[in-house]
């Protein structure tokens, strides 16, 4: 059995006071299908890059396998797919390549096409094929689902379930359940590995956290009593410390008995303070899933949006053909379908970013729209400047982000250093701070961690705003949508 041994791993970025990992030790069987979970910004991608040897660290990482990382950069995208695959895995035979393509439902004619002409989903599949064709390698797969529609996710999950030897970062619960047999999680104060896929890990996590919350209640009660005792000891010690007893009108020093009581009181105070700090450390590993809030506006109009016989062309390609849609207050509509069927285009048409080739788009008078775009890579600068630029209250924005697991240090960073998930959270937080009649969210869960997904689900379920959204997370769609519109090519 080959293993990956990590011993006393410690790492932090230069110029940062945030300790990403401290004395982490774990052992991974290279045959495991390992799902990797944890809040955004906890260091999942960093851990993979440490395995790849991209950063200097303290401690040891020992393994007999070669690590390969997905996604990788294709240097020359003008090359045909077959040339790229042979460069990645030169010992692979033609029948092996064709077999892998068939398992991923990719037509063989793709082999003779330049890589740059493939869709994002097709490129994802080709890169996975190339890496799995290599021998004696262990794959580090970083969020492969972000460019995959629902159907493609099912195909890739089934493909990965046939394989052994990988760590998979994904926040799609259904996807993780379909292709992993162990779960590696980065918690608030530790990293652990448990046997089982996401659902079994989450069930264990909830049981453990319920137990820890009960323990926390007891600990908080004990801490309260101890702090009361510390205040009493402190009062007594300080009283003795400054005693000036009068005897026959003259000041005198404390007696030996009083001095002994003073020393005992000081010692008790120190012991109580040390015990309090020790108890507080036991409270740190419970994950909080705080409740988000939304102040959606109500409209007096019968409808909010009407698309009537809309055509839309992108260049020479017709994306929408005679498309009609009506949105009323209370609709929670999911747009689903393969990539390229026009889901994002519909949101942009409603938001006014695009204009239809033909047909009409009608909006209710005074309609206020809050839009979350698919791409968050442009988010940079300070959070305060961002709030000012998008005209939302800075304090409100910070409050939402704290509930989404942002620390004070993260709130004060330049956002160019944020992870992709943290940037997407900023856009969602902005939307939650805006007053709107209609919310347009384009793949809001891309890169967002599982716990935050659950928070967002609970918010939409509790407040039930009028929303049109594009999302490939099957569980999210099932839990939130009261209407589904399927688009076809």
N, C-alpha and C positions, 0 to 999 in steps of 0.2 A: 504493500500500500504506500503510494507516494503521498507526501504531505507538504503543506506550506506551514512553516513554523514562524510565528511572530513573537518576539520576546522583548519586553520592556521598551516598546516603541514609543518614542517621544518626539513630537514635532510641533513647531510653530513657525509662522511666516516671518521673515526678516522685517523688522520695523513694526511688528504687531505684538501687542501684549496678550492676545488671545492664544491660549494653549490649545491647539487642536486635538492632540493626543498626548497622554501622559502615562508612561509605564504600561502600555497596552500589551497584553500577552494572549495569544490564542493559537489554535491549531486547526487547519483546514484539510480535509481529505480531498484530494484532487479529482475524485470521482463524483463529488457532490454537485448538485444543481442548486446553487446558493443564491437565494434572493437577498437583496441588500436594502434595508429600510432605515429610516431615520428622518428627522426634521430637516428642512432646507438649511444649509449653512453649517451642518454638524460635521462635515468632512468626508462624505462618501466618495466623491470623485477624488479628493485629495488622497484618501487611503489607496485607491487604485493607482494613482500616479506614484505613490511611494512604493508600491509593489513593482511598478515599472522602472523604478530607479531614477525618476526624474527630479527628485528633491533629496537633499542631504537630510539625514535624521540621526537620532541617537537610538541605540538598541540594535536588534538583529532581525533580518528577514532571510530565512533559509528555505530553499526549495530546489528540487531537481527538474522542475518544468520551466519552460519558457513562457513568459507572459506576453499576451497580445491584447491590444486595446481597441475597442470599438466605441465610437467611430474614429477612423483614421483618415488622414488627408491623402487623397489620390493626387499625386503630383502632376500627372498629365491626363486631364480628363478628355483629351481628344482621342486617346487610344481606345480601341475596341475592347469590349468587356472580356473577351477571351484572352487578349494580351495582358490585361490587368490581372486576371485570375492566374495565369501562368507565371506572372512575375511574383505574385504572393506565394503560390504553392507550385514551384517548378516540377515537383515529382508527381503531381496529380495527373491521372490519366483522363482521357476524354470521357469515358463512361462514368467516372466518378463525378466529374463536373456536371454532366447531364442528369445524373441521379439527384444530386443536391438541388439543382434547379427545379426538377419536377416536384421534389418535396416541398419547395416553397412556391409552387404554382407559378413559376416563371417560364414563359415560352422560350424554347431553345434559340429562336431567331434573335434573341437579345444579345447572343454572343458576338454577333457581327455588327452590333451597333456601337457607336462611340458612347463612352460612359456619360458624357455631359448631356446626351439626349434623353437619358432615363429620368423618370419621375423620382422624387425624393424617396418614395416607398420602394421603388425598384432598386435604387442605389443602396438602400439599407439592406435589402435581401442579398445583393451581389457581394457586399462587403462581408456579410455573415458567412456566405458560401466560401469565400476566399479564406477566411480565418479558420473555419472548421475543416478545410481541406489540408491544413498544415498538420505535421506530426509533432507529438510530444509538446503540445502547447496548451496553455490554460487561459481561457478567454475572460477578459474583464469587459463586460458589456454595459455601457453607460446609456441608459434611457433610449432603447431602440424604438419605442412605440410612438415617439413624438411626431413622426412623419407617416404613421400608419393609420389607415382608416380601420373601422371595426372588423371588416372581413379579413384584412391583411394581418391584423393583430392575432386573430384566431389561427391563421395559417402559420405565422411565425412562432406562436406559443406551442403549437403542435410540433413544429420543427425542433424547437429547443428541447422539448420534452423527450425527444429521441436521443439527445446528446448528453454527454457527461463532461464535467470539468469546466465550470464557469461560475463567475460571480455576476449577478444581474441586478443592476440598479433600475428599478421601475417603481412607479407610484400607482400603477393600474392594478387594483386588487384582483380582478378576474384573471388578468394576464399572469400575475405571480402564482396564483393558485393552479393555473394550468400547466406550469412548466418548472416549478421548483420543489425540492424535497427537504431543504434546510433553509433557515433564515438567519442572516447576520444583521443585528440591529445596533445602531448607535443611539444609546440612551443619553439622558442628561449627565450621568456620572460614570457610565461604563459602556463597554462593548461586549455583547454576548452572542453566542450561537445556540439556536435551539433546533431540534429536529421537527420537520414539518414545514408546510408551505405557509403563505401569509395568514390564511384564516386561522390555522391552528396556533400560529405565533400570536396573533391578535387576541385570541381567546385566552391564551396563557397570560398575555400582557394585562388584559382587563382583570383577570382573577388576581394577579399579583398586585396591580395598582389598587384594587378594592381593599386587599389586605393591608397594603401600605397606607392607604388613607385612614383606615381604622387605627393603625399604629400611630399615624401622625396625630390623630385626635388625642390619643393618650399622651404622646410625646408633648404636644402643645400644652396639655393640661399640666404635665409634670414641669415643663419649662416655666409656665406661669407661676406655679408654686415655688419653684427654685428662684425665680427672679424676685418674688416677694421676700423670700428668705434672704437673698443677697442684699436687698434694700435695707432690711432690718440689721444685718451684720455690718453693712457699710455705715449706717447711722450710728451704731454702737461703737465701731472702730474709730470713726471720725470724732465722736464725742469724747472718747478717751484720749485721742490724739491731741486734742487741744485743751485738755482739762487743766484748770488752774483752781485748785481747791484753796479756799481761804481758811486759815487757822489763826485765830487771834489777830485778824486783820492783816496777815502776811501770806503771800503766795508760797506754795510749796510744790515740790515735785510729786508725781503719783507714787503710791506705795508699790512695793514689789508685787503684791497681789493685783493691783490695778494694772501694772505694766504687763503682767502675765495674761490678764484678761484681754488687754489691748492686742498682744501678739496673737492670741487664739482667735480673736475676732477678725484680724487681718487674714490669717491663714484660712479661716472658714469662708471668707469672702472670695479669696482666690480660688479655692476648691469649687465653690458653687459656680463661679464664672466659667471655670474650665469645664465643668459638667454640662453647663448650659450650651457651650459651644460644641461639645461632643454630641449632645442630643440634636442640635440644629443640623449637624452634618447628615444625620439620618433622614432628614426631610427632603433631601435634594433630588432624589431620583424619580419622583412622581411627575409624570407628564401632565400638564394642564391642557384641557380642551375647553377654552373659555368661549362663552356665547358671544357671537357677533350680532350687530344690530344694523337695521336698515330703515331709512325714512323715505319710503317710496311715496310719490304723489298720486292722488286720485284724479281721474279725468271725467268730466261730465259728458264727453262725446261717446256715441255708440261704438265707434271704431277708433283705433289709434293709427293703423297703417293699412292701406290697400295697394297691392300691386296688381295691375290689370293688364293681361296679355303682354307681359314684358319679354322682350328679346334683349340679349346682351352678348356682344361679340368682344373677344379679346384678340386683337389682331385679326387674322383670318379665321379664327376658331370661334364657333358659336357655342357659348357657355350655357345660356338660358334660351329656351324656345317657347314662346307663348305661355309664359309662367304667370300664374295668378295666385294671390295669397291675401287673406284678410286677418288682421290681428285685432282682437278685442281685449278690453281690460280683464285681467285674470288669466289670460292665456300664458302657459309656460310651454313654449314650442321648441322642440329639438329638431334641428336640421341634420339629417343623417344621410350617408351615402359615400361612395368611393371618393377618393381624392380627385379633384378636377371636375366635379359635377356642379360646381357653382355655389357651394354653401357660403363661403366667405364673401363671394361677390354679392349675394343677396343682402348680407349685413351691411356691406359698404354702399350698396345702392340705397338702402333705407337711411343710412347715416349721411348720405349726400357726397360721399367720397368718389363715387362713380355715377355716371349718367347712363340710362338705358339707351340701347340702340333704337328701340321702338317700344311702344306701350306707355303706360302712365303709372306714376307712383304718387299716391295721395297720403298726406299726413294730417292728423287732426290739428285744428288750430291751437297754437301755443304749446305744441307737443315738445316736451323736454326729454332728450335721449342721453343715456350714459353708455359709452362704448368702451369695451375692453378689446383691443386688437390682439391678433395672434402673436405678433412679434413684439418682444420686450427688450431686444438687444440694444435699442437706442437709449435706454434709461441710464443716464449718467448725472453727475453733479451732486449737490447736496440735497437732502430730502426737503429742507426748508425752501430752497430755490424752486424745487419741483412743485411743491404745494402752491407757491405763489404763481408760478407759470400756468398751472391748470386751475387756479382759482378755487382751491379747497382750503379749509381751515387746517393749519399745520398741527395744532394740538389734536384735532380729531383724527388726522391721518396717522399720527404717531400712536394714538390709542388703539386703532385697528391693528397696526403692525405689531404692537406689543402682544395683542391677543393672538396674533399669528406667529408668535415665538421669536420676535426680534428682541435682542438685548440692547441695552443702552449704547454699548460700543458699536453695534451694527447700525443703530439709528444715526450715529454721528460720522459714519464712514462716507467717503465718496461712493456713490452708487455704482461706479464702474467696477468696483471690487466685489459687488454682490454676485451671488450665484444666479443662474438663470431662473431658478425657482423663486429666489428673493425678489428679483426684478418683476416677475409676474405678480407676486403678492402686492408689490407697490401699485401696479395698475388696478388690481382688484380692490385694494384699499381705497384708491382714489374714487373708484366707481361707487363704493359703499358710502363715501362721504358726499357724493353728489345727490342733489334732489332731482328725481327724474320720474316720468310717467312710464318710460319703457327702457329696459336694459337690453343691450346687444352685446353678448359675450362670445368672442371667437376663440374656441379652444382654451377656456380659462384655466384648465387644470394642467396644461403642459408644464412639466417640471415641478409641479406643486406636490409637496409631500402628502402622505396618506392621511395623517391626522388633520392637516389643514383642509384637505378635501372633505373630510367628515364635518368639519366646522362649517364649511361653505354649504354643504348639503343641508345641514340642520337649519342654517339661516334661511335658505330658499324655501325649505319645507315649512318653516314657522311663519315667515312673512308673506310668502306666496306673491311676489311681485310679478308684474307682467314682464316677461322675458323671452327673447328669442336667442337660442344659443346653439353653437356647434361644439360637439364634444364626442370623442370616441371611447370614453370610459363607459362601458355598458352599464355598470352598477349605478353610476351617477345619472345616466339618462333614465333608467328604470325608476329611480327614486324621485326624480324631480319633474320630468315632463308629464303634462296632461294631454299633449298633442305631439305627434311625431310626423314630420314630412320627410319622406324618402325621395331623394333625388337620384336619377339615373342618367347615364351618358346618352 
